[in-house]
């Protein structure tokens, strides 16, 4: 993750980061209480969930994720690269405190949850790919 604009550079007004994503790196569904997010897809395809809506986005498309609305995403391509904008800024502190190269183990997952809770982010469900897999399994079961 590369941060192009830090909260302290914008007087707390915003943060702007860039990240390369791959399937399997998706966070749990979550809610922010302190900031709104806007994601701009530079490369790849991502399926976002915003509340109960599912919104596919590809290269050159963006999505607004307002605070107070549960959201998450699933990476649909081999990799994706996005810009993510937060207003107000400050969330980058939680990302920096919990960055890791590999999927987190149970201890790291607990540390991540605590760091983000400190910033007003609550995890409210499994990652979107797990939700999609469960829905697919349920759909297959109904057809049998």
N, C-alpha and C positions, 0 to 999 in steps of 0.2 A: 504494500500500500504506500503510495506517495501522496503526501499532503502538499498541495499547491498554495493554499491559503489557510493559515492557522487563525484560530480565534483571536489570539493576541495581536495579530497583524491587522485585523479588521475591527478592533475595538470591541470584540465580542459579538459582532454582528453576524458572522458566518464562518464556515469552514468549507473548504473544497478539497476533495481527495480523488485519487484515481486508483483503481484496483483491477487486477486481472483475476478473473474467477474461473473455476472449473466445476463440473458437477461433483457433488459431494462436499462442497465447502459452504453450503447454504446454512444460515443461522436459523434457530427456531423462529416460528411466528412470534412477533413481538409488538409492543406498543411504546412509542415515545411520548413522554408528557411535557418535554421541554423544548423540542425542536421539530420543525417541519423538514422533510427531505425532498429533494428532487434528484432523480437519477437520469443520466443521459447515456445511452448505450453507444459506445464508440465502435465496438466490434462484437459480433455474435448475436445470440438470441436468448432472451430471458423471459420467463413467465412470472409476472408479479401477481400477488394477491393483495388487494387493498380492501379491507373489510370483507365483504362477501363477493366482490368482483374479482375476476381474473382478467388480466390485461397482458397480452403478449407484446413484447417490444423487441425490435431488431435494430441494427445499426442505423444511427441517425434519429432514433425516436427517444422520447423522454416520458417520464411519469412523475407526478407529484404525489407524495405520500404525507398527508397532513398528520400532525401530532394528534394523539387520542384515537387513532384508527389502527386496529391490528393489521399488520402486513408482513410479508415475507416474499421470497422469490425462489425460483428453480432455474438453474442454468440449463438451457435446452441444447446448446451447441457444445462442441468439444472444449471450447474456452470462450470467454467473453471479457471484454474490457469496458469499464464504465467510469464515468465521472459521477461523484455523489456530492451533492451540495446540501449543507445543513444550515438552517437559520432558526435561532441564533447559533453561534459557534460554540465549541467546547467539547463536543462528543469525541473529538480526536484523542483526548486524554485516555478515554476508556479503551479505544482501539489500540493505542500505543502500549498500554499496560497489559494487554492480553494478546498481543500478536504472537503467532506461532506458525511454523512451516507445515506442520502436520495436523490432522484432525485432533481435537483435544481429547485427553483421557478424562476420567470422572473428576479428578482433582482440578484440572485446568478448567473444565466446564463449570465447576462451582465458582472458581475464581473469576471467570468471565461473567457469570450471572451477578456476582457481587459488584464487580466494577461497573457494569452497565446499570444496575439498580441504583447505585450511587448517583448516576446521571439521569435517573428518572425513566429508565427503560425496563419494562417488565416482559419476560418471556411468557407467552400465553398458549403455546402449542408446539407440536413437533415441526421440524423443517418442512417446507412445502413439498419437496419430493416425497417425503413419507406420507403426507396427506394424500397426494396424488396416487401413490401406490396402493394405499388402503382403499381409496375410491375405486380404483381399477379392479382390485380384488373383489370388492363388494359387487361391482357391476358384472364381473365374470360369474360370480356365485348366483346372481339373479337369473342369468341366462341358462344356467345348468338345469 
